[in-house]
Amino acid sequence: MTTLESQILDTLVELESAATSAPAGTPGSPRPSVLPMVHRLTELTRALPPGTSPDLLHYLHKRSYEKARLWLQGRDAENAAGNCRHV
């Protein structure tokens, strides 16, 4: 795994944690904003070099962040087929 891919994985894990940290509508527990993490993922995706796995690029461009996380963790076999029939 490259340094850039590692940064993407760290951001994906952070995003997932933030998105599930507080249930929606819980009084007194505002959800953290995930927008900065989505922007970071967009920038990191743009920085990926030529030759990056087409599967990883597909997941990131389609914002299939769970699939991208599983791919980076070596768990691509766990990815379910999507509507685009890619995987």
C-alpha positions in Angstrom: 0.0 0.0 0.0 1.4 3.4 -0.9 1.5 6.3 1.5 -1.3 8.0 -0.4 -3.5 4.9 -0.3 -2.8 4.7 3.5 -3.9 8.3 3.9 -7.1 7.5 1.9 -7.7 4.5 4.1 -7.2 6.5 7.3 -9.6 9.2 6.0 -12.2 6.5 5.1 -12.0 5.0 8.6 -12.3 8.4 10.1 -15.3 9.2 7.9 -17.1 6.0 8.8 -16.5 6.6 12.5 -17.8 10.2 12.3 -20.9 9.1 10.3 -21.8 6.5 12.8 -20.7 8.3 16.0 -24.1 9.8 17.0 -27.5 8.7 15.7 -29.3 11.3 13.7 -31.7 13.3 15.8 -30.2 12.4 19.1 -30.8 15.5 21.4 -27.6 17.1 22.6 -25.4 15.0 20.4 -24.8 16.8 17.1 -23.1 14.7 14.4 -19.7 15.9 13.4 -19.4 17.4 9.9 -18.2 14.8 7.4 -17.8 17.4 4.7 -14.1 18.1 5.4 -13.4 14.4 5.2 -15.2 14.1 1.9 -13.2 17.1 0.5 -10.0 15.5 1.7 -10.9 12.2 0.0 -11.6 14.1 -3.2 -8.2 15.8 -3.1 -6.4 12.5 -2.2 -8.2 10.8 -5.1 -7.1 13.5 -7.5 -3.5 13.0 -6.3 -3.4 9.2 -7.1 -0.8 8.4 -9.8 -1.4 6.8 -13.2 -1.5 3.1 -12.8 -3.7 3.2 -9.7 -6.0 0.2 -9.5 -9.1 0.8 -11.7 -11.3 -0.8 -9.0 -10.1 1.6 -6.4 -10.5 4.6 -8.7 -14.0 3.4 -9.6 -15.0 3.1 -5.9 -13.6 6.6 -5.0 -15.0 8.4 -8.0 -18.5 6.9 -7.4 -18.1 7.7 -3.7 -18.5 4.1 -2.8 -16.4 4.7 0.3 -17.2 1.5 2.1 -16.1 -0.5 -1.0 -13.0 1.6 -1.3 -12.2 0.9 2.4 -12.7 -2.8 2.0 -10.5 -2.9 -1.2 -7.7 -1.0 0.7 -8.0 -3.5 3.6 -7.6 -6.4 1.2 -11.2 -7.4 1.7 -12.5 -6.7 -1.9 -14.2 -10.2 -1.9 -16.7 -8.8 0.6 -17.9 -6.1 -1.8 -21.4 -6.7 -3.0 -22.4 -6.0 -6.6 -23.6 -2.5 -7.1 -26.2 -1.0 -9.5 -23.5 -0.2 -12.0 -22.6 -4.0 -12.1 -18.9 -3.1 -11.6 -18.7 -5.2 -8.4 
